[in-house]
Amino acid sequence: MMDKEAKVWNRSAKKYFEDVVSPFAEGVKNPIFWYLDNKIGANTKEMKVIDIGCGIGNFLPTLAGKFSTVVGIDFSPKMIEFAGERVRGLSNVQLHVRDARDLNEFHGQFDVAVSVNSVLLPKIVDVEKILGEAYLVLKEGGTLLAVFPAMESFLYRALLMQEKGMEEGDSEEVALEKAKKDLREGLQCDFEAGIIQYPDCKQKNYYLFELKYRLWKAGFTNIKVRKVHYPWEVYEDETLLAFHGKEKLWDWFVYARR
Ligand SMILES: C[S@@+](CC[C@H](N)C(=O)[O-])C[C@H]1O[C@@H](n2cnc3c(N)ncnc32)[C@H](O)[C@@H]1O
């Protein structure tokens, strides 16, 4: 039976870039490309890569041009259907409807695992399972290149909102109340658990300290984290236009080794 969460993603497949602020959106400088070109080794034509939670296949053509074999998995059949259209004619790409919590059949097979904003299930047992599987699908010495949604971005947005209020003449306290209201409008954030309640599902976001801890706990070493900054223009939200010129909102890019 299909998970409730997989059904939610099925609905997003058709209008992906409307629903999701993506590290593959136009104008986003995503460090994953630099790491792919500079930190994997020269002989990628002999390497195998798995894209865990490949979605509509945004990353697959790039991976197919670089690696000998590309495996894309996603638990949403619709996402895999769209990804199939995306990679039609690319003979080195294999797609499977699979749950990232159980990738037993792929253990020990890959030089590189990528996962871009796909470790989103809200329960810690699921997050741990997926990170554990991302570790186990790698060969010894293999590399993880991944992006995780940043919890800090919400707090930073609140900071900018409070500052804006104060610049417009609100007291510190009033500006903070307005910033809190803005933060929770349409969303409920559980700041301790790092979980965002969207209208149709809950999603896990990560504080930097938690991300490093969970990657370490899954067994990863050499963990390096960078920001993926999103241009203000990618948000439909007009309130954010006031922040042009300030440091942008971000997600976490991760490089780590098995
Ligand atoms: C935000 S999208 C990212 C898609 C793609 N990586 C990209 O960046 O374009 C998240 C994807 O992860 C998939 N996903 C979430 N949890 C999953 C799980 N447990 N197993 C497999 N896929 C999962 C969803 O179906 C969805 O396609």
Ligand as a Chemical Component Dictionary entry (heavy atoms), coordinates in Angstrom:
data_LIG
# 
_chem_comp.id                   LIG 
_chem_comp.type                 NON-POLYMER 
_chem_comp.pdbx_formal_charge   0 
_chem_comp.three_letter_code    LIG 
# 
loop_
_chem_comp_atom.comp_id 
_chem_comp_atom.atom_id 
_chem_comp_atom.alt_atom_id 
_chem_comp_atom.type_symbol 
_chem_comp_atom.charge 
_chem_comp_atom.model_Cartn_x 
_chem_comp_atom.model_Cartn_y 
_chem_comp_atom.model_Cartn_z 
_chem_comp_atom.pdbx_ordinal 
LIG C1  C1  C 0  11.338 17.950 -2.581 1  
LIG S1  S1  S 1  11.274 16.531 -3.604 2  
LIG C2  C2  C 0  12.930 16.479 -4.245 3  
LIG C3  C3  C 0  13.038 15.754 -5.562 4  
LIG C4  C4  C 0  14.414 15.800 -6.236 5  
LIG N1  N1  N 0  15.430 15.251 -5.390 6  
LIG C5  C5  C 0  14.744 17.214 -6.645 7  
LIG O1  O1  O 0  15.493 17.873 -5.908 8  
LIG O2  O2  O -1 14.266 17.662 -7.689 9  
LIG C6  C6  C 0  11.274 15.204 -2.455 10 
LIG C7  C7  C 0  11.169 13.836 -3.110 11 
LIG O3  O3  O 0  11.509 12.842 -2.143 12 
LIG C8  C8  C 0  10.629 11.750 -2.297 13 
LIG N2  N2  N 0  10.623 11.015 -1.022 14 
LIG C9  C9  C 0  10.311 11.492 0.206  15 
LIG N3  N3  N 0  10.408 10.509 1.125  16 
LIG C10 C10 C 0  10.791 9.390  0.459  17 
LIG C11 C11 C 0  11.042 8.044  0.843  18 
LIG N4  N4  N 0  10.898 7.649  2.100  19 
LIG N5  N5  N 0  11.424 7.158  -0.105 20 
LIG C12 C12 C 0  11.550 7.549  -1.402 21 
LIG N6  N6  N 0  11.297 8.796  -1.834 22 
LIG C13 C13 C 0  10.938 9.708  -0.912 23 
LIG C14 C14 C 0  9.295  12.392 -2.682 24 
LIG O4  O4  O 0  8.427  11.504 -3.307 25 
LIG C15 C15 C 0  9.758  13.512 -3.603 26 
LIG O5  O5  O 0  9.835  13.098 -4.943 27 
# 
loop_
_chem_comp_bond.comp_id 
_chem_comp_bond.atom_id_1 
_chem_comp_bond.atom_id_2 
_chem_comp_bond.value_order 
_chem_comp_bond.pdbx_ordinal 
LIG C1  S1  SING 1  
LIG S1  C2  SING 2  
LIG S1  C6  SING 3  
LIG C2  C3  SING 4  
LIG C3  C4  SING 5  
LIG C4  N1  SING 6  
LIG C4  C5  SING 7  
LIG C5  O1  DOUB 8  
LIG C5  O2  SING 9  
LIG C6  C7  SING 10 
LIG C7  O3  SING 11 
LIG C7  C15 SING 12 
LIG O3  C8  SING 13 
LIG C8  N2  SING 14 
LIG C8  C14 SING 15 
LIG N2  C9  SING 16 
LIG N2  C13 SING 17 
LIG C9  N3  DOUB 18 
LIG N3  C10 SING 19 
LIG C10 C11 SING 20 
LIG C10 C13 DOUB 21 
LIG C11 N4  SING 22 
LIG C11 N5  DOUB 23 
LIG N5  C12 SING 24 
LIG C12 N6  DOUB 25 
LIG N6  C13 SING 26 
LIG C14 O4  SING 27 
LIG C14 C15 SING 28 
LIG C15 O5  SING 29 
# 
